[in-house]
Amino acid sequence: MKTPECKARAGEAVSEQAAPANELKAAMAGFVSDFKNFTTDIQSKLQEQDDRMTKLDRKSITMGARPVLAAAASVEAPHQKAFEDYLRSGDDDALRSLDMEGKSMSTAVAADGGYLVDPQTSETVQSVLASTASIRAIANVVNVEATSYDVLIDHTEMGAGWATETGSTAETGTPSIDRITIALHELSALPKASQRLLDDSAFNIDAWLASRIADKFARSEAAAFVSGDGIDKPTGFLTAPSVDNDVWAWGNLGYVVSGADGDFAGADALIDLVYALGAEYRASGTFVMNSKTAGAVRKLKDNDGRFLWSDGLTAGEPARLLGYPVLIAEDMPDIASDATAIAFGDFGAGYTVAERPDLRVLRDPFSAKPHVLFYATKRVGGAVSDYAAIKLLKFGTA
């Protein structure tokens, strides 16, 4: 039996053991209380910030009802805002100031024939031109800074031969290099708009101008790349001299005949056209014809009664003839006596389009009052760059 003294000592020991636990509990309670106060304070500050942002949003929405797009554009794209001011009112001070600041890559003085369009408008025009049904879509397109572009063609094989370890080696032949110079010509468009329309801030002057310029350029280019005579315009591939493919020589396009005067003698002419092209070009070959000719070709069948023409399997995929894609170019001639209404070839190798990347616009408020004329110009050229890469189908017998 424990004495009172022993019991007292045991109580003191238990009290000493409980003291740290009590202190820990007190510290945890204080921490939890402080944390609750901290989270309450954070939530209060976040709520205040949300209230301020809501007010700013309302203010920006109210301001958005007014035409402040120009101010935003001036921060993001100074040249675009300056160019828009020039189109609407003729004020070119901002463009001149950009030029004086050394940003000559963006602007050009009016004495040089107008001002360069802003990059966004220029890219819109270029994208439309690239997507149109024109030879440009399948040709080799290069950007140049000069007034012409030279294509160097090695159209002969360099000599080669077998050699033994100890025997003498004969000197190989020298390749023949042809230089084809493609001159750049000025292509222009002249859309017009009334000053009242230009004063309307809701009127998107950049989009309107880009669409009108692109439409005019696309139609003019498409015709020139096919049948241009090379005088102040590109040289079309149908303008190049043509000879019977059996006697083909460099500097001419080879043709095969359809076997009937102004008509098909059968589907064999198309097969002959395909295999008149060299194997190195045939894998990238494309048929080119207009819609009327395509309508006639769609009716052709092989000896087993199957149509030679097949439509694209997905949207945007070109139709195919004998397994090769077809480009519908409306500037190609119709089927007629001795007409070369169908072309087949690797136009990426056979035809080159050279152009300067800049597009200039000159504002003319005087010549067509009360309308304002916009004289848009760019420089572009085109010519056959490889005479072996394109073959023609002539609708005749010889």
C-alpha positions in Angstrom: 0.0 0.0 0.0 1.3 3.3 -1.2 1.9 6.0 1.4 0.6 9.5 1.0 4.1 10.6 0.2 4.4 8.2 -2.7 1.0 9.3 -4.0 2.1 12.9 -4.0 5.3 12.1 -5.9 3.3 10.1 -8.5 0.9 13.1 -9.0 3.8 15.4 -9.5 5.3 13.1 -12.1 1.9 12.9 -14.0 1.6 16.7 -13.8 5.1 17.1 -15.2 4.3 14.8 -18.2 1.0 16.6 -18.9 2.5 20.0 -19.0 4.2 19.7 -22.5 1.0 18.3 -24.0 -1.0 21.2 -22.6 1.5 23.6 -24.1 1.3 21.8 -27.5 -2.5 22.0 -27.4 -2.4 25.7 -26.6 0.1 26.4 -29.4 -2.0 24.4 -31.9 -5.1 26.3 -30.9 -3.3 29.6 -31.4 -2.0 28.5 -34.8 -5.5 27.5 -35.9 -6.9 30.8 -34.8 -4.1 32.8 -36.6 -4.7 30.8 -39.7 -8.4 31.4 -39.7 -7.7 35.1 -39.4 -5.2 35.0 -42.2 -7.6 33.2 -44.6 -10.3 35.6 -43.7 -8.1 38.5 -44.5 -7.0 36.9 -47.9 -10.6 36.3 -48.9 -11.5 39.8 -48.1 -8.7 41.2 -50.2 -9.6 38.9 -53.1 -13.2 40.0 -52.9 -12.1 43.7 -53.1 -9.9 42.9 -56.1 -12.9 41.1 -57.9 -15.0 44.2 -57.2 -12.4 46.5 -58.7 -12.0 44.2 -61.8 -15.8 44.1 -62.3 -15.9 47.9 -62.3 -13.0 48.0 -64.8 -14.8 45.5 -67.0 -17.9 47.5 -67.0 -15.9 50.6 -67.9 -14.1 48.9 -70.7 -17.4 47.6 -72.1 -18.8 51.1 -72.0 -15.7 52.4 -73.8 -15.9 49.6 -76.3 -19.2 51.0 -77.6 -17.1 53.9 -79.0 -14.7 53.3 -82.0 -11.4 52.8 -80.1 -10.1 50.1 -82.4 -7.9 52.6 -84.1 -6.2 53.5 -80.8 -5.6 49.8 -80.1 -4.2 49.3 -83.5 -1.8 52.2 -83.1 -0.3 50.5 -80.0 -0.1 47.1 -81.6 0.7 48.0 -85.2 1.7 51.7 -85.8 2.1 51.2 -89.5 -1.4 49.7 -89.8 -3.0 52.6 -88.0 -1.0 55.1 -90.0 -1.8 53.4 -93.3 -5.5 53.4 -92.4 -5.4 57.1 -91.7 -3.8 57.6 -95.1 -6.5 55.6 -96.9 -9.4 57.3 -95.2 -8.3 60.9 -95.2 -5.1 61.2 -97.1 -3.2 62.1 -94.0 0.3 60.7 -94.5 2.1 62.5 -91.6 2.2 59.3 -89.5 3.6 57.3 -92.4 6.3 59.9 -93.1 7.2 60.0 -89.4 7.6 56.2 -89.4 9.9 56.5 -92.4 12.0 59.3 -90.8 12.3 57.0 -87.7 14.3 54.6 -89.9 11.4 52.1 -90.5 11.9 52.2 -94.2 11.1 48.5 -94.4 7.5 49.5 -93.6 6.9 52.6 -95.6 7.9 54.3 -98.8 7.7 58.0 -99.7 4.9 59.1 -101.9 7.4 60.3 -104.6 8.3 56.7 -105.2 4.8 55.8 -106.2 2.7 55.4 -103.1 3.0 53.7 -99.7 3.4 50.1 -98.9 0.3 48.5 -97.5 0.5 47.2 -93.9 1.7 43.6 -93.5 -1.7 42.2 -92.6 -3.4 43.5 -95.8 -0.4 42.3 -97.9 -0.6 38.8 -96.4 -4.4 38.7 -97.1 -3.8 39.6 -100.8 -1.0 37.0 -101.1 -3.1 34.3 -99.5 -6.0 34.9 -101.9 -3.7 34.8 -104.8 -2.1 31.5 -103.7 -5.5 29.9 -103.2 -7.1 30.9 -106.6 -7.4 28.5 -109.5 -4.4 29.8 -111.3 -1.1 28.4 -112.5 0.4 30.2 -109.5 -1.1 27.4 -107.3 1.1 24.8 -108.9 4.1 26.8 -110.2 7.3 27.7 -108.5 6.8 31.1 -106.8 9.9 33.1 -105.7 10.3 36.5 -104.1 12.9 38.8 -105.5 14.2 42.3 -104.7 15.5 43.0 -108.2 13.8 43.8 -111.4 14.3 40.4 -112.9 15.0 36.8 -111.9 17.4 34.4 -113.5 16.8 30.7 -113.7 19.8 28.5 -114.4 18.9 25.2 -116.1 21.3 22.3 -116.6 19.3 20.4 -119.2 22.1 18.0 -120.3 23.7 15.1 -118.4 27.3 15.5 -117.4 29.4 12.7 -118.8 30.2 9.7 -116.7 31.9 6.3 -117.2 33.3 3.2 -115.5 37.0 3.2 -114.5 39.4 0.4 -113.4 41.8 0.7 -110.6 44.9 1.0 -112.8 43.4 2.1 -116.1 43.3 5.7 -117.3 40.1 7.7 -117.0 38.7 9.7 -119.9 37.7 13.3 -119.3 34.0 13.6 -118.8 31.8 16.0 -120.9 30.9 19.5 -119.7 27.2 20.1 -118.8 25.3 22.8 -120.8 23.8 25.6 -118.7 20.9 27.7 -120.0 20.0 31.0 -118.3 16.4 32.1 -118.5 15.7 35.7 -117.4 12.2 36.4 -116.1 11.5 40.2 -116.2 9.1 41.6 -113.6 6.2 43.8 -114.8 3.9 46.1 -113.0 0.5 44.7 -112.2 -2.1 47.3 -111.1 -5.6 47.6 -109.8 -7.7 50.7 -109.4 -10.6 50.2 -106.9 -12.6 53.3 -105.8 -14.8 54.2 -102.9 -16.8 57.3 -102.0 -15.4 59.6 -99.4 -18.6 59.3 -97.3 -18.0 55.5 -97.1 -14.4 56.1 -96.1 -15.5 58.4 -93.3 -17.7 55.7 -91.8 -15.7 54.1 -89.0 -17.7 50.9 -89.3 -16.4 50.4 -92.8 -13.4 48.0 -92.7 -11.2 49.8 -95.3 -8.3 47.3 -95.0 -10.5 44.2 -95.7 -12.3 46.0 -98.6 -9.2 47.1 -100.2 -7.5 43.7 -99.9 -10.4 41.9 -101.4 -10.7 44.3 -104.4 -7.0 44.2 -105.1 -6.7 40.4 -104.7 -9.7 39.9 -107.1 -8.2 42.1 -109.8 -4.7 40.7 -109.4 -5.9 37.1 -109.5 -7.8 37.5 -112.7 -5.0 39.4 -114.5 -2.3 37.0 -113.3 -4.3 33.9 -114.2 -4.7 35.1 -117.8 -1.1 36.2 -118.2 0.4 33.0 -116.8 -1.4 31.0 -119.4 -1.3 33.2 -122.6 0.6 36.4 -121.7 2.7 37.7 -124.6 5.5 38.9 -122.4 5.0 42.6 -123.4 4.4 44.5 -120.1 3.1 41.2 -118.6 4.4 37.7 -117.8 5.0 35.2 -120.6 2.4 32.5 -120.6 3.4 28.9 -121.0 1.1 28.5 -124.1 3.0 31.4 -125.7 6.2 29.3 -125.8 6.9 27.6 -129.2 5.6 24.1 -129.5 6.6 21.2 -131.7 5.6 17.6 -132.1 6.9 15.7 -129.2 8.6 13.2 -131.5 11.0 15.9 -132.7 11.1 17.9 -129.4 14.1 20.1 -128.7 15.0 22.5 -125.9 13.3 25.9 -126.2 10.0 24.3 -127.3 7.1 22.6 -125.5 6.3 19.2 -126.9 2.7 18.2 -127.9 0.9 15.1 -128.8 -2.2 15.0 -131.1 -5.7 13.9 -130.1 -6.1 12.1 -133.4 -9.2 14.0 -134.5 -9.6 17.6 -135.7 -11.1 19.6 -132.8 -12.1 16.5 -130.8 -11.0 13.3 -129.0 -10.4 10.3 -131.2 -10.5 8.3 -127.9 -9.0 8.1 -124.5 -5.6 6.9 -125.7 -4.6 10.5 -126.4 -4.6 11.4 -122.7 -2.5 8.3 -122.0 -0.1 9.3 -124.7 0.1 12.8 -123.1 1.0 11.4 -119.7 3.8 9.2 -121.0 5.2 11.9 -123.3 6.4 13.5 -120.0 9.7 12.2 -118.6 9.5 9.9 -115.6 11.4 12.4 -113.4 8.5 14.9 -113.9 5.6 12.6 -114.2 5.3 11.9 -110.4 4.5 15.5 -109.8 2.4 16.0 -112.9 -0.9 18.0 -113.0 -3.5 18.3 -115.8 -4.5 21.9 -116.6 -7.7 22.7 -118.6 -10.8 24.9 -118.4 -14.3 23.9 -117.2 -15.7 23.3 -120.7 -12.9 20.9 -121.6 -13.2 19.2 -118.2 -16.9 18.6 -119.0 -15.8 16.7 -122.2 -13.1 14.8 -120.5 -15.4 13.6 -117.7 -17.4 11.6 -120.3 -14.3 9.6 -121.5 -14.1 5.9 -120.5 -11.5 3.2 -120.8 -11.9 0.0 -122.7 -13.6 -1.6 -119.7 -16.3 1.1 -119.5 -14.7 2.9 -116.5 -14.6 6.7 -116.4 -11.1 8.1 -116.5 -12.1 11.0 -114.3 -12.6 10.7 -110.5 -13.7 13.4 -108.1 -11.8 14.3 -105.0 -12.6 12.0 -102.0 -12.6 14.9 -99.5 -13.6 18.6 -99.6 -10.8 20.7 -101.2 -9.1 17.8 -102.8 -8.7 18.2 -106.6 -10.4 15.9 -109.1 -8.1 13.3 -110.7 -7.6 12.2 -114.3 -5.8 8.9 -114.8 -4.7 9.3 -111.2 -3.2 12.8 -111.5 -4.7 16.0 -110.1 -6.6 18.4 -112.3 -6.3 22.2 -112.1 -9.3 24.0 -113.6 -7.8 27.2 -115.2 -10.6 29.1 -117.0 -8.0 30.9 -119.2 -7.1 27.7 -121.0 -8.5 27.6 -124.5 -11.6 25.6 -125.4 -11.4 22.4 -127.5 -11.2 23.5 -131.1 -9.2 22.7 -134.3 -5.5 22.6 -133.4 -6.1 24.1 -130.0 -3.8 23.1 -127.2 -6.6 22.9 -124.7 -5.0 20.5 -122.2 -1.6 20.7 -120.6 0.1 18.1 -118.4 3.3 18.6 -116.5 5.3 19.3 -113.4 4.6 23.0 -113.3 6.7 23.4 -110.1 9.7 22.7 -112.3 8.3 23.9 -115.6 6.9 27.4 -114.8 8.4 30.0 -112.5 6.5 33.0 -111.0 8.8 35.8 -109.7 7.4 38.7 -107.7 8.4 41.5 -105.4 6.9 41.0 -101.9 5.9 44.7 -101.6 2.4 46.0 -102.5 2.0 49.8 -102.9 -1.1 51.9 -102.8 -1.4 55.5 -104.0 -4.5 57.5 -103.0 -6.1 59.7 -105.6 -9.0 61.9 -104.4 -9.1 64.1 -107.5 -9.5 62.0 -110.7 -13.0 60.6 -110.0 -14.7 63.0 -107.6 -16.6 62.4 -105.4 -15.0 59.0 -105.3 -11.4 58.2 -104.1 -9.3 56.0 -106.3 -6.7 53.7 -104.9 -4.0 52.9 -107.4 -2.5 49.6 -106.2 0.6 48.1 -107.8 2.9 45.2 -107.5 5.7 43.7 -109.7 5.4 40.2 -111.0 6.8 38.1 -113.8 6.5 34.6 -115.1 7.9 32.3 -117.8 8.6 28.7 -118.7 11.7 27.6 -116.7 12.0 24.0 -117.9 10.8 23.2 -121.4 11.0 19.4 -120.7 8.5 19.6 -117.8 5.3 20.5 -119.6 3.6 18.7 -122.5 0.5 19.8 -124.4 -2.5 17.9 -126.0 -3.2 19.4 -129.5 -6.7 18.7 -130.9 -5.7 17.8 -134.4 -4.2 15.1 -136.5 -0.7 16.5 -137.0 
